[in-house]
């Protein structure tokens, strides 16, 4: 006797009610832990959106799997000739990137399945990370800009919810659909990694590097959205495309580490850190990558948190900038230890990233106009009432959050020179001045950063409508002007410091990078001239900016005192 259809319908309805009850309980717990995350999920994860994301992910995975199966079939297929055939996934002797094909049967070549699975894992992981870089950052930035435009962001800021939970809700909830599509592809990625012989530890390392990189890029995107005046969605797509350009160089390194670390193949470069080959030690390479991305992520996490809590705060504290400068330089020094004169060429890469770091300190340490005026007024009162104000002023300049960043920029440059001095002196024992020239280039660039910081601070104090735009324009004009001057004075030959005016390049921001790629070293006397000019210009502009700040502080203090006097 067949069961009554109504009983099946009752069971189905009971199951649906039970599932709905469990789901409501889970959502209540999620809402208690992070209301912002629940709000984002409810806004983005509708039934229609989830269905589209699921179908898109499954269809894309099926297409990717069939295309990769076709590569295996083409590798195994025997053509009219059976000798001298070279293919990437064959198992014979390697000839550069290709291997000789060996017959498995009369109609089939042997396939290097571990390498095939490894490449599947690599390219699938690359596509997933690229999707998160482009789509995830676009969704995150667009969400932030829309809420900022509508004014809901200010309302969220006034809620009693901690700032870090609100930002976690944004990071996890705004790109939730992209995250769901990627999660559906993780089983295939995990299967490919295990079949390739990576093991559970290798999978965790690879995914850990990807998560660290994405975390740094997400927070950089959130920082960009928090300071951007643009309300257009095109700016979010532009940032995503920029993220793909940053992601592309990492693919070459990651592929070399994965292939060299899992099988005997000559396809890979060599990277040494404190004498250890990173390509042969993927664990160490992954740890360095995670540490570098974590440093960037923590920097922008603190910047976003501080400005979200109080828009008048600086993006980062001076103490944090000192520690990050030390950490970056110690990390970079590992690629030049033990000392080798042939490693000098690689300093151009270090100089590039150090230059970006110093530019970041100019932006992140510069207070707002009102904060500078409040600090100047406070310093004026302190000088008139406290005999020990000079010592406290030095401490305030070094550690205070509201003081101008000029002394902090000098300290960061001095820390860099101090850490690289032993490496530079090693060149002197080899009768070479290249190491000392690197230190001079660092000093020149530190002077330039001091000059740019003073120009930006000076522009912020102007009585204009948009002082930030004026500050950016003034610093940009100084940078472009110095580069044009260097191009006008350069020699007609390749850059090699052969022209009497090539020292002008030390007055441009690219000085640290050029020191690593020049063919002929610049004389120390010419470098000293550039250092002196940079120093005089930095001191002069800093004096003008600080003098204006002090004058504004005195005038505001006098106005306050006048207002406090009793009326007769």
C-alpha positions in Angstrom: 0.0 0.0 0.0 1.5 3.4 -1.0 1.8 6.1 1.6 -0.6 8.9 1.5 0.8 11.9 -0.5 -0.4 14.2 2.3 2.0 12.5 4.8 4.9 13.2 2.6 3.8 16.8 2.2 3.5 17.1 6.0 7.0 15.7 6.5 8.4 18.2 3.9 6.7 21.1 5.6 8.0 20.0 9.0 11.5 19.7 7.6 11.3 23.2 6.1 10.0 24.7 9.4 12.9 22.9 11.3 15.5 24.2 8.8 14.0 27.7 9.0 14.1 27.6 12.8 17.8 26.5 12.8 18.6 29.2 10.2 16.9 31.9 12.3 18.9 30.8 15.3 22.2 30.9 13.4 21.4 34.4 12.0 20.5 35.6 15.5 23.9 34.4 16.7 25.6 36.0 13.8 23.7 39.3 14.4 24.7 39.3 18.0 28.4 38.7 17.1 28.5 41.2 14.2 25.4 43.1 13.2 27.2 44.8 10.3 28.1 41.4 8.7 24.5 40.3 9.0 23.3 43.5 7.4 25.7 43.1 4.5 24.7 39.4 4.0 21.0 40.2 4.0 21.5 43.0 1.5 23.7 41.0 -0.9 22.8 37.3 -0.5 19.3 37.2 -1.9 18.0 34.0 -3.3 18.3 35.2 -6.9 21.9 36.4 -6.3 22.9 33.2 -4.6 21.4 31.1 -7.4 23.2 33.1 -10.1 26.6 32.9 -8.2 26.2 29.2 -7.7 25.4 28.4 -11.3 28.1 30.7 -12.6 30.7 29.0 -10.4 29.7 25.4 -11.2 29.5 26.1 -15.0 32.9 27.9 -14.9 34.4 24.9 -13.0 33.0 22.4 -15.5 34.4 24.4 -18.5 37.8 24.7 -16.8 37.9 21.0 -16.0 37.0 20.0 -19.6 39.6 22.3 -21.1 42.3 20.9 -18.8 41.2 17.3 -19.6 41.7 18.2 -23.3 45.3 19.3 -22.6 46.0 15.8 -21.0 44.4 14.1 -24.0 46.5 16.2 -26.5 49.7 15.3 -24.5 48.9 11.6 -24.5 47.9 11.4 -28.2 50.5 9.8 -30.4 51.0 11.6 -33.7 52.4 10.2 -36.9 55.9 10.4 -35.4 56.9 8.8 -32.1 60.4 10.0 -31.7 61.7 13.5 -31.0 58.3 14.7 -29.7 58.6 17.3 -26.9 55.6 18.3 -24.8 55.3 20.0 -21.4 53.5 17.2 -19.6 55.5 14.3 -21.0 57.8 12.2 -18.7 61.1 12.0 -20.6 64.3 14.0 -20.4 63.8 17.7 -20.0 64.8 20.2 -22.7 64.4 23.6 -21.2 60.6 23.8 -20.5 59.6 20.8 -22.5 60.2 17.1 -22.0 60.6 14.2 -24.4 57.5 12.0 -24.8 57.8 8.3 -23.9 55.5 5.7 -25.3 53.1 4.1 -22.8 51.5 2.0 -25.5 51.4 2.0 -29.3 48.8 4.8 -29.3 49.5 6.6 -26.1 52.3 8.7 -24.6 52.9 8.7 -20.8 51.6 11.7 -19.0 53.3 13.4 -16.0 50.1 13.4 -13.9 51.6 15.1 -10.8 52.8 18.0 -13.0 49.4 18.1 -14.7 47.6 18.3 -11.4 50.0 20.8 -10.1 49.4 23.1 -13.1 45.7 22.6 -12.7 46.0 23.7 -9.0 48.2 26.6 -9.9 46.0 28.1 -12.6 42.8 27.4 -10.8 44.2 29.1 -7.7 45.4 32.0 -9.9 42.0 32.5 -11.5 40.2 32.4 -8.1 42.6 34.9 -6.6 42.3 37.1 -9.7 38.5 37.0 -9.4 38.8 38.1 -5.7 41.3 40.8 -6.6 39.1 42.3 -9.3 35.5 41.5 -8.1 36.1 41.5 -4.4 37.9 44.9 -4.2 35.3 46.4 -6.7 32.4 45.2 -4.5 34.1 46.4 -1.3 35.0 49.9 -2.7 31.6 50.4 -4.3 29.8 49.5 -1.1 31.9 51.9 0.9 31.5 54.8 -1.6 27.7 54.3 -1.9 27.2 54.3 1.9 29.4 57.3 2.2 27.4 59.1 -0.5 24.1 58.2 1.2 25.3 59.2 4.6 24.7 55.8 6.2 28.4 55.4 7.0 28.2 58.3 9.4 25.2 56.8 11.1 27.1 53.4 11.4 30.0 55.3 12.9 27.8 56.6 15.7 26.5 53.2 16.8 28.1 51.6 19.9 29.4 48.7 17.8 33.3 48.5 18.0 35.0 49.8 14.8 36.9 46.7 14.2 33.7 44.6 14.0 32.1 47.1 11.6 35.1 46.9 9.3 35.2 43.1 9.6 31.6 43.1 8.6 32.4 45.2 5.5 35.4 43.0 4.5 33.5 39.8 4.7 30.0 40.9 3.8 30.4 43.3 0.9 32.1 40.8 -1.5 30.0 37.9 0.0 28.8 36.7 -3.4 32.3 36.5 -4.8 33.4 34.7 -1.7 30.6 32.1 -2.1 31.5 31.5 -5.7 35.1 30.9 -4.8 34.2 28.6 -1.9 32.3 26.4 -4.3 35.5 25.9 -6.3 37.7 25.0 -3.2 36.9 21.2 -3.4 38.3 21.0 -6.9 41.3 23.1 -5.9 42.0 21.0 -2.8 41.7 17.8 -4.9 44.2 19.1 -7.5 46.7 20.1 -4.7 46.5 16.7 -3.0 46.9 14.8 -6.3 49.9 17.0 -7.2 51.6 15.9 -4.0 51.5 19.2 -2.1 50.0 17.6 1.0 47.8 19.3 3.5 50.7 21.5 4.7 51.4 22.7 1.2 47.8 23.5 0.6 47.6 25.5 3.9 50.8 27.4 2.9 49.5 28.3 -0.5 46.1 29.3 0.7 47.7 31.2 3.6 49.8 33.3 1.2 46.7 34.0 -1.0 44.6 35.0 2.1 47.4 37.3 3.3 47.8 38.9 -0.1 44.0 39.4 -0.5 43.8 40.8 3.0 46.4 43.4 2.3 44.8 44.3 -1.0 41.3 44.5 0.6 42.5 46.8 3.3 44.4 48.9 0.8 41.1 49.2 -1.2 39.2 50.1 1.9 41.8 52.7 2.7 41.5 54.1 -0.9 37.7 54.3 -0.5 37.9 56.0 2.8 40.1 58.8 1.5 38.8 59.0 -2.1 36.7 62.0 -3.1 35.4 60.1 -6.1 31.9 58.7 -5.9 32.1 57.0 -9.3 32.0 53.2 -9.6 34.7 53.4 -12.3 37.2 54.2 -9.6 36.6 50.8 -7.9 37.1 49.0 -11.2 40.3 51.0 -11.8 41.6 49.9 -8.4 40.8 46.2 -9.2 42.7 46.4 -12.4 45.6 47.9 -10.6 45.4 45.0 -8.1 45.7 42.6 -11.0 48.9 44.3 -12.1 50.3 43.9 -8.6 49.2 40.3 -8.6 50.9 39.4 -11.9 54.5 39.5 -10.8 53.7 37.3 -7.8 52.5 34.5 -10.2 56.0 34.1 -11.7 57.6 33.6 -8.2 54.8 31.4 -7.0 55.0 29.1 -10.1 58.8 28.8 -9.7 58.4 27.9 -6.0 55.7 25.3 -6.6 57.3 23.5 -9.5 60.8 23.5 -8.2 59.6 22.5 -4.7 57.7 19.5 -5.9 59.7 17.9 -8.8 63.1 18.0 -10.4 62.8 20.5 -13.2 65.0 23.4 -14.4 62.0 25.7 -14.8 62.5 28.2 -12.0 64.6 31.2 -10.9 66.7 31.3 -7.7 66.0 33.6 -4.8 68.3 33.7 -1.8 67.4 35.1 1.6 70.2 35.1 4.2 71.9 32.4 2.1 68.8 30.2 1.9 67.3 29.3 -1.5 63.7 30.3 -1.2 62.8 28.2 -4.3 64.0 25.1 -2.6 62.4 26.0 0.7 58.7 26.9 -0.1 57.9 27.0 3.7 60.4 29.8 4.2 59.2 31.6 1.0 55.6 31.4 2.1 56.5 32.7 5.6 58.3 35.7 4.2 55.4 36.4 1.8 52.8 36.2 4.6 55.0 38.4 6.9 55.3 41.1 4.2 51.6 41.0 3.4 50.7 41.0 7.1 52.8 44.2 7.6 51.0 46.0 4.8 47.6 44.7 6.0 48.3 45.8 9.6 49.4 49.3 8.4 46.2 50.0 6.5 44.1 48.3 9.1 45.2 50.7 11.7 44.9 53.6 9.1 41.3 52.7 8.3 40.4 52.1 12.0 41.9 55.3 13.2 40.2 57.5 10.6 36.9 55.7 10.9 36.9 56.3 14.7 37.9 60.0 14.3 38.4 61.6 10.8 40.8 64.1 12.5 43.3 61.4 13.4 46.4 60.7 11.5 46.3 57.4 9.5 49.1 55.8 11.5 51.2 56.6 14.6 54.8 57.6 14.4 55.9 54.7 16.6 54.3 52.2 14.2 56.1 53.8 11.3 59.5 53.3 13.0 58.8 49.6 13.6 57.6 49.0 10.1 60.6 50.8 8.6 62.9 48.5 10.7 60.9 45.4 9.7 61.0 46.3 6.0 64.7 46.9 5.9 65.6 43.8 7.9 63.4 41.8 5.5 65.1 43.4 2.4 68.6 42.9 3.9 68.1 39.2 3.8 68.3 39.1 0.0 71.8 40.7 0.2 73.2 38.5 2.9 75.8 37.0 2.9 77.6 40.0 1.3 78.3 39.6 -2.4 79.3 42.4 -4.8 77.2 40.9 -7.5 74.1 41.5 -5.5 74.4 45.3 -5.8 72.2 45.3 -8.9 69.2 44.0 -7.0 69.2 47.2 -4.8 67.1 48.9 -7.4 64.1 46.8 -6.4 64.7 47.5 -2.7 65.0 51.2 -3.5 61.7 51.2 -5.4 59.8 49.7 -2.5 61.6 51.8 0.1 60.6 54.9 -1.9 56.9 53.8 -1.9 57.2 53.3 1.9 58.6 56.8 2.4 55.9 58.3 0.3 53.4 56.4 2.3 54.8 57.9 5.5 54.4 61.4 4.1 50.7 60.7 3.5 49.9 58.6 6.5 51.7 60.8 9.1 50.5 64.2 8.0 47.7 65.6 10.3 44.7 67.5 9.1 44.7 71.3 8.9 42.6 71.7 12.1 44.8 69.2 14.0 47.9 71.2 13.1 46.3 74.5 14.2 45.2 72.9 17.5 48.7 71.5 18.1 50.3 74.9 17.3 48.0 76.7 19.7 48.7 74.1 22.4 52.5 74.4 21.9 52.3 78.2 22.2 50.5 77.9 25.6 53.0 75.3 26.7 56.0 77.4 25.9 54.7 80.4 27.8 53.7 78.4 30.9 56.2 75.4 31.2 60.0 75.9 31.6 60.5 72.3 30.5 58.7 72.7 27.3 61.7 72.1 25.1 62.2 68.6 26.2 58.5 67.8 25.9 58.5 69.4 22.5 61.2 66.9 21.3 59.2 64.0 22.7 56.0 65.4 21.0 57.8 65.7 17.7 59.1 62.1 17.9 56.1 60.3 19.3 53.1 62.7 19.3 50.2 62.0 16.9 49.2 65.6 16.3 52.7 67.1 15.6 54.0 67.6 12.1 55.7 64.5 10.6 59.0 66.2 9.6 61.2 64.8 12.4 59.5 61.4 12.0 60.5 61.3 8.3 64.1 62.1 9.3 64.1 59.3 11.8 62.8 56.8 9.3 65.5 57.8 6.9 68.1 57.6 9.6 67.0 54.2 10.6 67.3 53.0 7.0 70.9 54.4 6.7 71.9 52.9 10.1 70.6 49.4 9.1 72.3 49.4 5.7 75.6 50.9 6.8 77.3 47.5 7.5 76.4 46.3 4.1 77.6 49.6 2.5 80.9 49.5 4.4 81.5 46.0 3.0 81.9 47.6 -0.4 84.6 50.0 1.0 86.7 47.0 2.0 86.4 45.9 -1.7 87.7 49.3 -2.9 84.3 50.3 -4.1 82.2 53.4 -3.3 78.9 51.9 -4.5 77.7 51.1 -1.0 78.4 54.7 0.2 76.6 56.1 -2.8 73.6 54.0 -1.8 73.6 55.6 1.6 74.0 59.1 0.0 71.0 58.3 -2.2 69.0 57.3 0.8 70.0 60.6 2.5 69.1 62.6 -0.6 65.7 60.9 -0.9 65.0 61.4 2.8 65.7 65.1 2.3 63.2 65.0 -0.6 60.6 63.3 1.5 61.2 66.0 4.1 60.8 68.7 1.4 57.5 67.1 0.1 56.1 66.7 3.6 56.9 70.4 4.4 55.3 71.5 1.1 52.2 69.4 1.8 52.0 70.9 5.4 52.5 74.4 4.1 49.7 73.9 1.5 47.3 72.5 4.1 47.6 75.8 6.1 46.5 77.9 3.1 43.1 79.6 3.3 41.8 77.9 0.2 38.7 75.9 -0.6 40.4 72.5 -1.1 43.8 72.5 0.7 44.3 68.7 0.2 44.1 69.1 -3.6 46.5 72.1 -3.4 48.9 70.0 -1.4 48.8 67.1 -3.9 49.3 69.5 -6.8 52.2 71.3 -5.1 54.0 68.0 -4.3 53.2 66.6 -7.7 54.7 69.7 -9.4 57.9 69.4 -7.4 58.2 65.7 -8.4 57.6 66.3 -12.1 59.8 69.3 -12.1 62.8 67.4 -10.7 62.3 64.6 -13.1 62.1 67.0 -16.1 65.3 68.7 -14.9 67.0 65.3 -14.7 65.9 64.4 -18.2 67.2 67.8 -19.5 70.6 67.3 -17.9 71.1 63.7 -18.7 73.8 62.4 -21.0 72.9 61.2 -24.5 74.4 57.8 -23.7 72.8 55.2 -21.4 72.5 56.2 -17.8 76.0 55.7 -16.4 76.9 58.9 -14.6 79.2 60.0 -17.4 77.8 63.5 -17.7 78.9 66.3 -15.4 75.3 67.0 -14.6 74.1 63.5 -13.9 74.2 64.2 -10.2 70.9 66.1 -10.8 69.2 62.7 -10.7 70.0 62.5 -7.0 67.6 65.4 -6.6 64.7 63.2 -7.9 62.7 60.5 -6.1 64.2 57.8 -8.4 67.7 58.2 -6.9 67.6 55.0 -4.8 66.5 52.9 -7.8 69.2 54.4 -10.2 71.9 53.5 -7.7 71.2 49.9 -8.4 71.3 50.0 -12.2 74.0 52.5 -13.2 76.9 51.2 -15.2 79.5 53.7 -13.8 79.5 54.9 -10.2 79.0 58.5 -9.5 81.8 60.3 -7.7 81.2 61.0 -4.0 81.9 64.7 -4.5 79.1 65.0 -7.1 76.8 63.0 -4.8 77.7 65.4 -1.9 76.7 68.4 -4.0 73.2 66.8 -4.6 72.9 65.9 -0.9 73.8 69.5 0.1 71.2 71.0 -2.3 68.5 68.6 -1.2 69.3 69.4 2.5 69.2 73.1 2.0 66.0 73.0 0.1 64.3 70.7 2.7 65.5 72.9 5.6 64.4 76.1 3.9 60.9 74.9 3.0 60.5 73.3 6.4 61.4 76.6 8.1 58.8 78.4 6.0 56.1 75.8 6.8 56.9 75.7 10.5 57.1 79.4 10.8 53.7 79.8 9.2 52.3 77.2 11.6 53.8 78.9 14.6 52.4 82.3 13.4 48.9 80.8 13.0 49.2 79.2 16.5 50.1 82.5 18.1 47.3 84.4 16.3 44.6 81.8 17.3 45.9 81.8 20.9 45.7 85.6 21.0 42.1 85.4 19.7 41.1 82.9 22.4 42.7 85.0 25.1 40.9 88.1 23.9 37.6 86.2 23.9 38.2 85.0 27.5 38.8 88.5 28.9 35.9 89.9 30.8 34.0 92.7 29.1 34.1 96.1 30.9 
